[in-house]
């Protein structure tokens, strides 16, 4: 049996936390459930992270940063909007990431002091990145980001991918 390093375990915790928090939200997810999913004890979990807030923040930051990274990597300079839209359609197939992203916004709204400043910074960096990739056009950036949020909401509500709201927006 190969032993994982603390960094590998930490990575496993973040992945498990994205799944658990995405399904249960901050308040509905126990650190025990995350530890169980990873296969570690709760005391070991708290050696990797100082507490539940730190685990949530690491998962939230990873979720938003990973989404940003995948969009950046998908960019086609000849058609940035549509190439990133195509990548986003692939991203939302990952239900854990989609649901975690939605839970991030709920957590910030409910626990502003704990998460607001740090999550807004990650989101602001994401906005700035998309803004530059879309030619520094405020209208294009606003459209792209708001359309993505609409799709997140509809998919979270269970609307199918061929729903009329976004079926005509095919990259």
C-alpha positions, 0 to 999 in steps of 0.5 A, a space after each residue: 500500500 502506497 502512503 500519500 503525502 500530506 499534500 496529496 491528502 490535502 488535495 483529496 480533501 479539497 476534491 471531497 469537499 467540493 463534492 460534499 459541500 456542493 451537495 450539502 452546502 456549508 451548514 449541511 456538510 460535516 467534516 466527518 463526511 469529508 474525512 470519511 470520503 477521503 478515508 482519514 480521521 477527523 483529527 487528521 483532517 484538522 492537521 491538514 486544515 485548521 477548521 471547516 471554514 478553511 476546508 470550505 474556502 479551499 474548495 470554493 477557491 479551487 472550484 472558481 479557479 479551476 473554472 477560470 483556468 479551463 476557460 482560459 485554456 479553451 480560448 480561441 483568439 479568433 472566436 473567444 466568446 464561442 470557444 469559452 462558451 463551448 468549454 463552459 458547456 463541458 464544465 457544467 457537466 461536472 455536477 460537483 463543480 457546478 453545485 459547489 459554485 452555486 453553494 459558494 454564492 449561498 455561503 458568501 450571502 449567509 456568512 459574509 464575514 467568513 467568506 466574502 472578502 476572499 471569494 470576491 477577490 477570486 471572482 474579481 480575478 476571474 472577471 478580469 481574466 475573462 474581460 481581457 480574453 474577451 477584448 476588454 469589452 465590458 458588454 461582452 464580459 457582462 454578457 458572457 458572465 451573466 449568461 454563464 450564471 443563467 446556465 448554472 441556475 437552469 442546470 441546477 434547477 434540472 432544466 435539460 441542455 436542450 432547453 429553449 433558453 440556451 439551446 440556440 446559443 450553440 458554439 
